[in-house]
């Protein structure tokens, strides 16, 4: 407890819609339970911004409730704690007017998100003045309520004094909290005024309340106020535990739920201390057995405005990712109702949210002006879906590594691994999950349960899977359930809910031209303790030769082979190599030439065996859907080029570096592009990316046909000396970014995404204040235009201002150049060009800018315009026969934007490209294909544009 007015601890009750599963049955006036009851506290957010967030993110992500700051009139001032000195119960505050508040509540309710309001009725103010809504007041006299001096406690005879003895319940509950006028809640007149205020909020559709300073009110007085409320609601009370104190959390369990601060403080202690996080789960899981209130009555908070400033919880400045990892743990563990905290950066304890000259809080733009938007961090947002799906499932399959490594399941629904150690955790885990392919949602940068942009893991028939989890990182798998993974409830005006579950059954199977082939890589390799083997190759699914996008293999033990299974389109030729990546991020390419393979028919499965550095590969017999046995032989096609370069921007070190050209390269990177590598770890809230995309509910293609025992070997050949190599281009961009933002480059040529932001290339930032960098290779003498874009953690794109940048690569193959820029500046500069063949340094050539907007002249522009009436939460997507349209995989389909029931997207394709396509309806993982036949189209000439208009069949 702080002793100064500006730093007092705000104790509170969180009272909200009785729709929570975790709510105890002993509390009266509860609304029906709802499956998604995770709370997000949008601290200090203005009402209009909360309304927009409910619709655009909270509802779709599956958050059940949003907790907002006090709505009642308060004292003036920029400090955050001014909100907690009430002047009147008028609904005018620095966050907006009564009308804006009512609109926010209605908007959130319509989005399926209940609103919890932070209310303050333990006390009023510490001084005199004029409130934010213009009400005059003095301490103990508040005409706008009205309260008079007779409505307050004076614990020192006829005068007031501050709380000074927590061993005395009367002192705690009848004296003043740091000089704030202490209301006499035992008085019937005061109870009626407070109840009228709460009923007013409930009449607007509020789901419940966070009642401040519950510990400083007698629980029986709170019960008397509750008895006067006329709408169902849910409440949980913030009562900070103190060992041996006279007032304990257990005294409040009959008047609502209790915020269990010991859960967040224990997370802080074990995530940062030597005891380790495993102790939170085993041998005795944290909870009632630790002396906490029962899970059914507990509210488990990640942090709040008091704890993050006061040091009694982790916060966004905590080291080694522990703040984010503790949030992942909270949402994966089975204790209490979780609250995700979402605040803003602050330079001092008192600093309030950004506000305008009139004192109103500025509109929120995530990752701008200090707004952190933790609730949008992909790992946390996706773990909300995990929490919703897990429900009340018990802990299962608890397994620990070191003291800082823990894993556990939630019945048959999900499995979580957290590695808070400084070394990679490689293991084979036993789970209760059904066999299949699962998406790692911690590293998935989309909250759409039908799409996975993160790594994928295969759970065997016996329930096991193998993985390597990086230092201070996590992994989470769960079964997508349409009825509880995302928000599936509609709410009545008073906050009660009626469940409207989505169907999980798709319409009759469409007639796409292909499915996929299941490819399993099995590599024998000698590795160090923390080394990981990855595969990288010539196609996008294998990272397009970029080590940073390589796919990690896993092994069940330190002596076993490394394996990975993924799905690829049939009839796909690709080249590939294995790389060894150390814990520090250094990359060692295997020696020899590129390995090559062409995938067989759709529905087949095949295993590709190899030995690290060997020039020989072998394939298993191919198991096909339509035939009992198909034997596939691999060819020995040489790579087209043997030159490659390594980026120094994100690569710690590269061993066995490739030569620029050689008839027979040794220990070389793939011949076709440069190699860029960086270690991939979970960091708040960096956007995650993956070269492969999987449906969380789909499994790798397999066959019921009998297996062949024949095996075919293939050998690789050395690369011939190429006629020309490439030019290495490094982009270096100075840019101011918010937390979670990523800078990308996009341009007029295919290598730069053909002006499509979705295909833009991400730059990396080695440290928080460093420039953003990307190195890639381009053909010599190539002219292109380009721009940088800023992409937020939520996926919004901001184009830099000014004209397009332009550049032409040097004509000499093997040259290298660096292009420097400042985000939004209209000029660029280049470094001196290093010409590889001579070793000479030539003068830099300034780049120029043009006045045109991002053009589409290098390809054929196609706008798809689909008329479709959709249900709430349903989206229309486009999927087709070519890679740009997802190769018929719904998980890779392109989401169209909606304007008045017309869904559209503009894409750029190579000229004269023929493809087939269909539109699908997607809602919470459920896919409905439009009826047959497939649509088809052939693009026109370069620079053309066309609109394909249609209606959903």
Secondary structure, DSSP 8 states (H G I E B T S, - for coil): --SSGGG----EEEE--TTBTTS-TTSSS----BS---EEEETT--HHHHHHHIIIIIHHHT--EEEE---S-B--SSSGGGGGSBS-S-S-BTTB-HHHHHHHHHHHHHTT-EEEEEEE-SB--SS-EE-TTS-EEBTTBBTTTTB-GGGB--SBTTB--B---TT-HHHHHHSBSTT--BB-TTSHHHHHHHHHHHHHHHHTT--EEEEETGGGS-HHHHHHHHTT--S--EEEEE----TT-SS-GGGGTTSSEEE-HHHHHHHHHHHHSTT-GGGGTSSS-SSGGGT---GGGEEEES--HHHHHHTSS--TT-STTHHHHHHHHHHHS-SSEEEEEE-B--SSTT----B-TTS-B----TTSTTB--GGGSHHHHHHHHHHHHHTT--EEEEEESSTTEEEEEETTTEEEEEE-SSS-EEEEEE----SEEEE-GGG-S---TT-B-S-EEEE-TTSEEEEEE-TTEEEEEE---TTTSS--EEE-TTS-EEE--------S----S--EEEEEEEEE----TT-EEEEEESSGGGTTT-GGG-EE-B-SSTTS-EEEEEEEETT-EEEEEEEEE-TT--EEE-SSS-EEEE--STT-EEEEEEETT-SEEEE--BB-SSSS-B---------S-----B-SSS-S-EES---SS-SS-SS---SSS-B--------TT-----S--B-TT-------S------EEEE-------S--EEEEEEEEE----TT-EEEEEESSGGGTTT-GGG-EE-EESSTTS-EEEEEEEETT-EEEEEEEEE-TT--EEE-SSSEEEEE--SSTT-EEEEEEETT-S-EEE--EE-TTT--EE-----EEESS-S--TTSEEEEEEEE----TT-EEEEEESSGGGTTT-GGG-EE-EEETTEEEEEEEE-TT-EEEEEEEEEETTEEEE--SS-EEEE--STT-EEEEEEE--
